[in-house]
């Protein structure tokens, strides 16, 4: 069935499960904030002051030639499926969310897709990816480029996934 908004987002009708970006995702985000937060994401400090956490977010939309392959690849290092229909897939690992659209014709060696993942425990994620069997290399798909202090002053590594997407794995020190 075609999308109700000209195909721009994956909000087509499907089997009755929650649509991407819907109430289930917002609830999951609020749950992830932990105790002491109200329904708007405000946190009450010991002094009674409140502040609002950022619930707004940007989520990369990345190509997948085959959803089963993408689920197996990312699942090997801790991502779980939170949504899937015929043309859209959402994977989640803690607070990191990646969304995929079906692109069976994609040439992974010609892909120019990229996204940054800023994560507090970069070494843990990198080690999990490496333990899943993704090799460190300067060529080939998939591959890892080792974590190092980069010219912009942060530690980062790179993951090129099985569809040629380059994920910048950046240590979020703040």
Residue frames as a rotation matrix with the C-alpha (Angstrom) as fourth column:
UNK 1
0.583 0.813 0.000 0.00
0.813 -0.583 0.000 0.00
0.000 0.000 -1.000 0.00
UNK 2
-0.078 -0.651 0.755 1.44
0.534 -0.667 -0.520 3.44
0.842 0.363 0.400 -0.88
UNK 3
-0.679 -0.273 -0.681 2.42
0.728 -0.375 -0.575 5.86
-0.098 -0.886 0.453 1.83
UNK 4
0.417 0.906 -0.073 -0.14
0.902 -0.422 -0.092 8.48
-0.114 -0.027 -0.993 2.78
UNK 5
0.652 -0.229 -0.723 2.46
0.022 -0.947 0.320 11.22
-0.758 -0.225 -0.612 2.52
UNK 6
0.846 -0.247 -0.472 3.96
-0.529 -0.290 -0.798 10.68
0.060 0.925 -0.376 -0.90
UNK 7
0.762 -0.544 -0.351 6.50
0.409 0.825 -0.390 8.10
0.502 0.153 0.851 0.23
UNK 8
0.252 -0.713 0.654 8.57
-0.452 -0.684 -0.572 10.55
0.856 -0.151 -0.495 2.28
UNK 9
-0.504 -0.389 0.771 8.29
-0.863 0.208 -0.459 8.60
0.018 -0.897 -0.441 5.54
UNK 10
-0.837 0.066 -0.543 7.33
-0.082 0.966 0.245 5.03
0.541 0.250 -0.803 6.40
UNK 11
-0.771 0.579 0.266 3.89
-0.421 -0.150 -0.895 5.75
-0.478 -0.801 0.359 7.85
UNK 12
-0.463 0.616 -0.637 1.92
-0.599 0.312 0.737 3.46
0.653 0.724 0.225 5.53
UNK 13
0.427 0.672 0.605 -0.76
-0.902 0.368 0.228 1.26
-0.070 -0.643 0.763 7.08
UNK 14
-0.532 -0.598 -0.599 0.48
-0.579 0.773 -0.258 -2.16
0.618 0.209 -0.758 8.08
UNK 15
-0.355 0.381 -0.854 -0.47
0.320 0.908 0.271 -4.93
0.878 -0.177 -0.444 10.50
UNK 16
0.667 0.737 0.106 -1.65
0.202 -0.316 0.927 -2.61
0.717 -0.597 -0.359 13.27
UNK 17
0.182 -0.669 -0.720 1.63
0.982 0.091 0.163 -2.26
-0.044 -0.737 0.674 15.14
UNK 18
0.579 0.018 -0.815 2.84
0.294 -0.937 0.188 1.17
-0.760 -0.349 -0.548 16.17
UNK 19
0.870 -0.248 0.426 4.20
0.360 -0.268 -0.893 3.33
0.336 0.931 -0.143 13.36
UNK 20
-0.140 -0.980 -0.144 7.84
0.942 -0.087 -0.324 4.50
0.305 -0.181 0.935 13.42
UNK 21
-0.827 -0.265 0.496 8.19
0.134 -0.950 -0.283 7.65
0.546 -0.167 0.821 15.50
UNK 22
0.096 0.989 0.113 4.91
-0.054 -0.108 0.993 6.91
0.994 -0.102 0.043 17.24
UNK 23
0.587 0.288 0.757 3.88
-0.686 -0.319 0.654 6.66
0.429 -0.903 0.010 20.86
UNK 24
0.953 -0.246 -0.175 5.75
0.296 0.872 0.389 3.40
0.057 -0.423 0.904 21.49
UNK 25
0.112 -0.970 0.218 9.11
0.731 -0.068 -0.679 4.98
0.673 0.235 0.701 20.57
UNK 26
-0.030 -0.072 0.997 8.40
-0.377 -0.923 -0.078 8.09
0.926 -0.378 0.000 22.65
UNK 27
0.862 0.384 0.331 7.42
-0.452 0.287 0.844 5.89
0.229 -0.877 0.421 25.62
UNK 28
0.708 -0.666 -0.235 10.60
0.665 0.741 -0.098 3.85
0.239 -0.087 0.967 25.23
UNK 29
-0.137 -0.764 0.630 12.65
0.343 -0.634 -0.694 7.05
0.929 0.121 0.349 25.22
UNK 30
0.263 0.305 0.915 10.91
-0.684 -0.610 0.400 8.29
0.680 -0.731 0.048 28.36
UNK 31
0.993 0.085 -0.084 11.43
-0.012 0.771 0.636 4.91
0.119 -0.631 0.767 30.04
UNK 32
0.368 -0.929 -0.037 15.13
0.741 0.317 -0.592 5.13
0.561 0.190 0.805 29.19
UNK 33
0.095 -0.305 0.948 15.36
-0.276 -0.923 -0.269 8.43
0.956 -0.236 -0.172 31.10
UNK 34
-0.624 -0.360 -0.694 14.89
0.439 0.573 -0.692 6.49
0.647 -0.736 -0.199 34.32
UNK 35
0.148 0.716 -0.682 13.17
0.977 0.002 0.214 7.28
0.155 -0.698 -0.699 37.60
UNK 36
-0.246 -0.186 -0.951 12.48
0.604 -0.797 -0.001 10.83
-0.758 -0.574 0.308 38.67
UNK 37
-0.993 -0.059 -0.104 11.15
-0.049 -0.592 0.805 11.98
-0.109 0.804 0.585 35.29
UNK 38
-0.179 0.983 -0.036 7.60
-0.251 -0.081 -0.965 13.01
-0.951 -0.164 0.261 34.49
UNK 39
0.351 0.431 0.831 5.71
0.598 0.580 -0.553 12.22
-0.721 0.691 -0.054 31.28
UNK 40
0.998 -0.026 -0.055 7.26
-0.058 -0.689 -0.722 15.23
-0.019 0.724 -0.689 29.55
UNK 41
0.466 -0.881 -0.083 10.80
0.620 0.392 -0.680 14.06
0.632 0.266 0.728 30.32
UNK 42
0.349 -0.326 0.879 11.36
-0.514 -0.851 -0.112 16.65
0.784 -0.412 -0.464 33.04
UNK 43
-0.069 -0.478 -0.876 13.67
0.609 0.675 -0.416 15.62
0.790 -0.562 0.245 35.85
UNK 44
0.838 0.316 0.444 13.14
-0.179 -0.609 0.772 16.75
0.515 -0.727 -0.454 39.41
UNK 45
-0.231 -0.970 -0.076 16.40
-0.050 0.089 -0.995 17.38
0.972 -0.226 -0.069 41.24
UNK 46
-0.365 0.016 -0.931 16.83
0.858 0.394 -0.329 16.94
0.362 -0.919 -0.158 45.00
UNK 47
-0.921 -0.020 -0.390 16.13
0.206 -0.874 -0.440 20.67
-0.332 -0.485 0.809 45.38
UNK 48
-0.016 0.999 0.029 12.82
0.466 0.033 -0.884 20.32
-0.885 -0.001 -0.466 43.53
UNK 49
-0.137 -0.089 -0.987 14.02
-0.681 -0.714 0.159 22.13
-0.719 0.694 0.037 40.40
UNK 50
0.440 0.281 0.853 13.12
0.361 0.814 -0.455 20.59
-0.822 0.508 0.257 37.09
UNK 51
-0.335 -0.472 -0.815 14.68
-0.680 -0.478 0.556 20.60
-0.652 0.741 -0.161 33.68
UNK 52
0.754 0.657 0.016 13.65
-0.424 0.505 -0.751 19.01
-0.502 0.559 0.660 30.43
UNK 53
-0.275 -0.785 0.555 15.75
0.092 0.553 0.828 16.32
-0.957 0.279 -0.080 28.77
UNK 54
-0.417 0.065 -0.907 15.98
-0.853 -0.372 0.365 16.41
-0.313 0.926 0.211 25.02
UNK 55
0.023 0.506 0.862 13.38
0.044 0.861 -0.507 14.00
-0.999 0.050 -0.003 23.66
UNK 56
0.849 0.196 -0.490 13.78
-0.443 -0.240 -0.864 15.38
-0.287 0.951 -0.117 20.15
UNK 57
-0.022 -0.886 0.464 16.25
-0.071 0.464 0.883 13.47
-0.997 -0.013 -0.073 18.04
UNK 58
0.301 0.005 -0.953 17.49
-0.951 -0.069 -0.301 12.91
-0.067 0.998 -0.016 14.53
UNK 59
0.257 -0.156 0.954 17.68
-0.153 0.968 0.199 9.32
-0.954 -0.197 0.225 13.37
UNK 60
-0.596 -0.539 -0.595 19.66
-0.660 -0.093 0.746 8.26
-0.457 0.837 -0.300 10.30
UNK 61
0.660 0.726 0.194 17.77
-0.382 0.546 -0.746 6.56
-0.648 0.418 0.637 7.48
UNK 62
-0.348 -0.933 -0.092 20.14
-0.720 0.203 0.664 4.06
-0.600 0.297 -0.742 5.92
UNK 63
0.199 0.423 -0.884 19.87
-0.919 0.394 -0.018 1.60
0.340 0.816 0.468 3.03
UNK 64
-0.267 -0.234 0.935 19.51
-0.507 0.859 0.071 -2.15
-0.820 -0.455 -0.348 3.45
UNK 65
-0.598 0.033 -0.801 19.66
-0.753 0.318 0.575 -4.57
0.274 0.947 -0.166 0.55
UNK 66
-0.103 0.543 -0.834 18.05
0.103 0.839 0.534 -7.27
0.989 -0.031 -0.142 2.71
UNK 67
0.324 0.308 0.895 16.43
-0.755 -0.486 0.440 -6.73
0.570 -0.818 0.075 6.10
UNK 68
0.990 0.035 -0.137 17.21
0.045 0.841 0.539 -10.26
0.134 -0.539 0.831 7.33
UNK 69
0.252 -0.968 -0.007 20.91
0.754 0.201 -0.626 -9.73
0.607 0.152 0.780 6.59
UNK 70
-0.177 -0.271 0.946 20.86
-0.218 -0.927 -0.306 -6.29
0.960 -0.261 0.105 8.27
UNK 71
0.703 0.503 0.503 19.16
-0.610 0.063 0.790 -7.71
0.366 -0.862 0.350 11.38
UNK 72
0.865 -0.423 -0.270 21.71
0.476 0.863 0.169 -10.54
0.162 -0.275 0.948 11.61
UNK 73
0.004 -0.924 0.382 24.68
0.559 -0.315 -0.767 -8.19
0.829 0.217 0.515 11.08
UNK 74
-0.240 -0.067 0.968 23.68
-0.485 -0.856 -0.180 -5.56
0.841 -0.513 0.173 13.64
UNK 75
0.782 0.603 0.155 22.13
-0.461 0.393 0.796 -8.13
0.419 -0.694 0.586 15.98
UNK 76
0.508 -0.668 -0.545 25.51
0.559 0.736 -0.381 -9.82
0.655 -0.111 0.747 16.33
UNK 77
-0.656 -0.750 -0.083 26.72
0.549 -0.399 -0.735 -6.81
0.518 -0.528 0.673 18.33
UNK 78
-0.790 0.272 -0.549 23.62
0.538 -0.122 -0.834 -6.02
-0.294 -0.954 -0.050 20.34
UNK 79
-0.778 0.588 -0.221 21.06
-0.627 -0.748 0.214 -4.25
-0.040 0.306 0.951 18.16
UNK 80
-0.667 0.659 0.348 17.48
0.460 0.731 -0.504 -5.49
-0.586 -0.176 -0.791 18.45
UNK 81
-0.728 0.500 0.470 14.58
0.392 -0.258 0.883 -5.03
0.563 0.827 -0.008 16.07
UNK 82
-0.773 0.522 -0.361 12.02
0.169 -0.379 -0.910 -2.55
-0.612 -0.764 0.204 17.38
UNK 83
0.302 0.880 -0.367 9.99
-0.392 -0.236 -0.889 -2.22
-0.869 0.413 0.274 14.15
UNK 84
-0.862 -0.501 0.077 9.78
-0.104 0.324 0.940 -3.96
-0.496 0.802 -0.331 10.80
UNK 85
0.435 0.895 0.096 7.41
-0.168 0.186 -0.968 -3.96
-0.885 0.405 0.231 7.90
UNK 86
0.688 -0.090 0.720 7.87
0.631 0.564 -0.532 -4.56
-0.358 0.821 0.445 4.16
UNK 87
0.525 -0.451 0.721 9.85
0.529 -0.490 -0.692 -1.39
0.666 0.746 -0.019 3.53
UNK 88
0.275 -0.386 0.881 11.14
-0.586 -0.793 -0.164 -0.07
0.762 -0.471 -0.444 6.85
UNK 89
0.399 -0.269 -0.877 13.28
0.639 0.768 0.055 -1.44
0.658 -0.582 0.478 9.69
UNK 90
0.477 -0.280 0.833 14.23
-0.617 -0.782 0.091 0.11
0.626 -0.558 -0.546 13.03
UNK 91
0.278 -0.504 -0.818 17.06
0.606 0.752 -0.258 -1.28
0.745 -0.424 0.515 15.14
UNK 92
0.677 0.005 0.736 17.96
-0.492 -0.740 0.458 -0.17
0.547 -0.672 -0.498 18.65
UNK 93
0.106 -0.666 -0.738 20.92
0.706 0.573 -0.416 -0.68
0.700 -0.477 0.531 20.97
UNK 94
-0.449 -0.143 -0.882 20.46
0.812 -0.477 -0.335 1.23
-0.373 -0.867 0.331 24.20
UNK 95
0.180 0.509 -0.842 19.88
0.160 -0.860 -0.485 4.84
-0.971 -0.047 -0.236 23.18
UNK 96
-0.721 -0.482 -0.498 21.19
-0.418 -0.271 0.867 4.35
-0.553 0.833 -0.006 19.62
UNK 97
0.303 0.859 0.413 18.48
0.134 0.390 -0.911 4.02
-0.943 0.332 0.003 16.96
UNK 98
-0.817 -0.477 -0.325 19.13
-0.293 -0.143 0.945 3.24
-0.497 0.867 -0.023 13.29
UNK 99
0.328 0.938 0.114 16.38
-0.215 0.191 -0.958 3.18
-0.920 0.290 0.264 10.69
UNK 100
-0.776 -0.601 0.192 16.70
-0.030 0.339 0.940 1.37
-0.630 0.724 -0.281 7.36
UNK 101
0.341 0.807 -0.483 14.79
-0.718 -0.108 -0.688 1.52
-0.607 0.581 0.542 4.09
UNK 102
0.365 -0.142 0.920 14.78
0.364 0.932 0.000 -1.36
-0.857 0.335 0.392 1.65
UNK 103
0.470 -0.331 -0.818 17.23
-0.776 -0.596 -0.205 -0.80
-0.420 0.731 -0.537 -1.24
UNK 104
0.633 -0.186 0.752 17.82
0.157 0.981 0.110 -4.18
-0.758 0.048 0.650 -2.94
UNK 105
0.852 -0.269 0.450 19.50
0.462 -0.020 -0.886 -2.54
0.247 0.963 0.107 -5.96
UNK 106
0.846 -0.530 0.056 22.18
-0.494 -0.741 0.454 -0.77
-0.200 -0.412 -0.889 -3.87
UNK 107
0.512 -0.817 -0.266 25.81
0.310 0.464 -0.830 -1.34
0.801 0.342 0.491 -4.88
UNK 108
0.886 -0.111 -0.450 27.60
0.433 -0.144 0.890 -1.31
-0.163 -0.983 -0.080 -1.48
UNK 109
-0.089 -0.996 0.021 30.91
0.917 -0.074 0.392 -0.36
-0.389 0.054 0.920 -3.12
UNK 110
-0.520 -0.022 0.854 29.31
0.552 -0.772 0.316 2.77
0.652 0.636 0.413 -4.60
UNK 111
0.478 0.787 -0.390 27.40
0.795 -0.200 0.572 3.74
0.372 -0.584 -0.722 -1.44
UNK 112
-0.484 -0.580 0.656 27.92
0.210 -0.804 -0.556 7.23
0.850 -0.132 0.510 -0.06
UNK 113
0.612 0.779 0.135 25.64
-0.006 -0.166 0.986 6.82
0.791 -0.604 -0.097 2.97
UNK 114
-0.597 -0.782 -0.179 27.09
0.279 0.007 -0.960 7.86
0.752 -0.624 0.214 6.35
UNK 115
0.672 0.695 0.257 25.95
0.001 -0.347 0.938 8.46
0.740 -0.630 -0.234 9.91
UNK 116
-0.504 -0.788 0.354 27.61
-0.389 -0.159 -0.907 9.36
0.771 -0.595 -0.227 13.21
UNK 117
0.591 0.561 -0.580 26.99
0.338 0.481 0.809 7.41
0.733 -0.674 0.094 16.38
UNK 118
-0.266 -0.609 0.747 28.09
-0.549 -0.542 -0.637 9.32
0.793 -0.579 -0.190 19.47
UNK 119
0.635 0.440 -0.635 28.40
0.121 0.755 0.644 6.91
0.763 -0.486 0.427 22.35
UNK 120
0.685 -0.341 0.644 29.70
-0.719 -0.462 0.520 7.18
0.120 -0.819 -0.561 25.91
UNK 121
0.266 -0.605 0.750 31.39
-0.338 0.670 0.660 3.75
-0.903 -0.430 -0.026 25.92
UNK 122
0.482 -0.145 -0.864 33.07
-0.876 -0.105 -0.471 3.69
-0.023 0.984 -0.178 22.52
UNK 123
-0.582 -0.810 -0.069 35.46
-0.810 0.585 -0.035 0.88
0.069 0.035 -0.997 23.44
UNK 124
-0.453 0.496 0.741 32.60
-0.195 0.756 -0.625 -1.43
-0.870 -0.428 -0.246 24.49
UNK 125
0.648 0.728 -0.222 30.73
-0.352 0.028 -0.935 -0.92
-0.675 0.685 0.275 21.20
UNK 126
0.260 -0.635 -0.727 33.89
-0.952 -0.045 -0.301 -1.26
0.158 0.771 -0.617 19.11
UNK 127
-0.735 -0.560 0.383 34.89
-0.640 0.760 -0.118 -4.45
-0.225 -0.332 -0.916 20.96
UNK 128
-0.050 0.810 0.585 31.37
-0.151 0.572 -0.806 -5.88
-0.987 -0.129 0.094 20.48
UNK 129
0.739 0.270 -0.618 31.52
-0.614 -0.108 -0.782 -5.21
-0.278 0.957 0.086 16.73
UNK 130
-0.159 -0.896 -0.416 34.98
-0.948 0.256 -0.189 -6.77
0.276 0.364 -0.890 16.47
UNK 131
-0.682 -0.066 0.728 33.88
-0.461 0.812 -0.358 -9.79
-0.568 -0.579 -0.585 18.55
UNK 132
0.389 0.910 0.147 31.00
-0.361 0.297 -0.884 -10.34
-0.848 0.291 0.444 16.11
UNK 133
0.212 -0.396 0.893 33.54
0.683 0.714 0.155 -11.13
-0.699 0.577 0.422 13.40
UNK 134
0.977 0.048 0.208 33.85
0.183 -0.694 -0.697 -7.79
0.111 0.718 -0.687 11.61
UNK 135
0.303 -0.951 -0.061 37.54
0.947 0.294 0.129 -7.45
-0.104 -0.097 0.990 10.77
UNK 136
0.487 -0.321 -0.812 39.80
-0.049 -0.939 0.342 -4.44
-0.872 -0.126 -0.473 11.02
UNK 137
-0.032 -0.452 0.891 40.90
0.915 0.346 0.208 -3.59
-0.403 0.822 0.403 7.48
UNK 138
-0.561 -0.213 -0.800 41.64
-0.057 -0.954 0.293 -0.74
-0.826 0.210 0.524 5.08
UNK 139
-0.611 0.416 -0.673 39.46
-0.772 -0.127 0.622 -2.19
0.174 0.900 0.399 2.30
UNK 140
-0.815 0.379 -0.439 36.51
0.275 0.919 0.283 -4.52
0.510 0.109 -0.853 1.92
UNK 141
-0.329 0.819 0.470 32.95
-0.874 -0.453 0.177 -4.64
0.358 -0.353 0.865 3.19
UNK 142
0.926 0.281 0.253 32.14
0.042 -0.741 0.670 -4.98
0.376 -0.610 -0.697 6.04
UNK 143
-0.043 -0.970 -0.238 35.13
0.684 0.145 -0.715 -3.68
0.728 -0.193 0.658 7.97
UNK 144
0.852 0.163 -0.498 36.28
0.502 -0.526 0.687 -1.70
-0.150 -0.835 -0.530 10.99
UNK 145
0.144 -0.817 0.558 38.76
0.200 -0.528 -0.825 1.15
0.969 0.230 0.088 11.12
UNK 146
-0.168 -0.248 -0.954 40.39
0.905 0.345 -0.248 1.21
0.391 -0.905 0.166 14.59
UNK 147
0.883 0.440 -0.162 39.59
0.456 -0.726 0.514 3.78
0.109 -0.528 -0.842 17.23
UNK 148
-0.289 -0.957 0.010 42.14
0.933 -0.284 -0.219 6.61
0.213 -0.054 0.976 17.38
UNK 149
0.015 0.191 -0.981 42.36
0.432 -0.886 -0.166 10.23
-0.902 -0.422 -0.096 18.44
UNK 150
0.267 0.193 0.944 41.15
0.964 -0.062 -0.259 12.07
0.008 0.979 -0.203 15.33
UNK 151
-0.598 -0.626 0.501 42.26
0.686 -0.723 -0.085 15.45
0.415 0.293 0.861 14.00
UNK 152
0.003 0.679 0.734 39.16
-0.070 -0.732 0.678 17.15
0.998 -0.053 0.045 15.44
UNK 153
-0.536 -0.408 0.739 40.19
-0.682 -0.307 -0.664 16.12
0.497 -0.860 -0.113 18.98
UNK 154
0.309 0.673 0.672 37.91
-0.901 0.433 -0.020 13.17
-0.305 -0.600 0.740 19.72
UNK 155
-0.756 -0.454 0.471 38.44
-0.332 0.887 0.321 9.42
-0.563 0.087 -0.822 19.74
UNK 156
0.370 0.880 -0.299 36.60
-0.771 0.111 -0.627 7.71
-0.519 0.462 0.719 16.90
UNK 157
-0.722 -0.430 0.543 36.57
-0.001 0.785 0.619 4.56
-0.692 0.446 -0.567 14.82
UNK 158
-0.285 0.618 -0.733 34.59
-0.947 -0.301 0.114 3.61
-0.150 0.726 0.671 11.74
UNK 159
-0.399 0.279 0.873 32.32
0.121 0.960 -0.252 0.74
-0.909 0.005 -0.417 10.84
UNK 160
-0.545 0.317 -0.776 31.49
-0.839 -0.204 0.505 0.11
0.002 0.926 0.377 7.20
UNK 161
-0.066 0.619 0.783 28.46
-0.518 0.649 -0.557 -2.18
-0.853 -0.442 0.278 7.24
UNK 162
-0.418 -0.123 0.900 27.50
0.425 0.849 0.313 -4.90
-0.803 0.514 -0.302 4.79
UNK 163
0.555 0.650 0.518 25.67
0.791 -0.221 -0.571 -2.34
-0.257 0.727 -0.637 2.60
UNK 164
-0.142 -0.758 0.636 28.63
0.858 -0.414 -0.302 0.04
0.493 0.503 0.710 2.40
UNK 165
0.752 0.427 0.502 27.28
0.111 -0.834 0.541 2.58
0.650 -0.351 -0.674 4.92
UNK 166
-0.390 -0.916 -0.097 30.04
0.409 -0.078 -0.909 4.26
0.825 -0.394 0.405 6.92
UNK 167
0.801 0.584 -0.132 29.18
0.340 -0.262 0.903 4.71
0.492 -0.768 -0.409 10.58
UNK 168
-0.209 -0.813 0.543 31.42
-0.202 -0.508 -0.837 7.12
0.957 -0.285 -0.058 12.48
UNK 169
0.546 0.304 -0.781 31.73
0.638 0.453 0.622 5.67
0.543 -0.838 0.053 15.99
UNK 170
-0.157 -0.554 0.818 32.57
-0.026 -0.825 -0.564 8.73
0.987 -0.110 0.116 18.10
UNK 171
-0.430 -0.063 -0.901 33.29
0.862 0.267 -0.430 8.84
0.268 -0.962 -0.061 21.82
UNK 172
0.287 0.614 0.736 30.82
0.159 -0.788 0.595 11.22
0.945 -0.054 -0.323 23.46
UNK 173
-0.569 -0.673 -0.471 32.79
0.595 0.058 -0.802 12.60
0.567 -0.737 0.368 26.36
UNK 174
-0.968 0.171 0.181 30.10
-0.243 -0.809 -0.535 15.01
0.055 -0.563 0.825 27.47
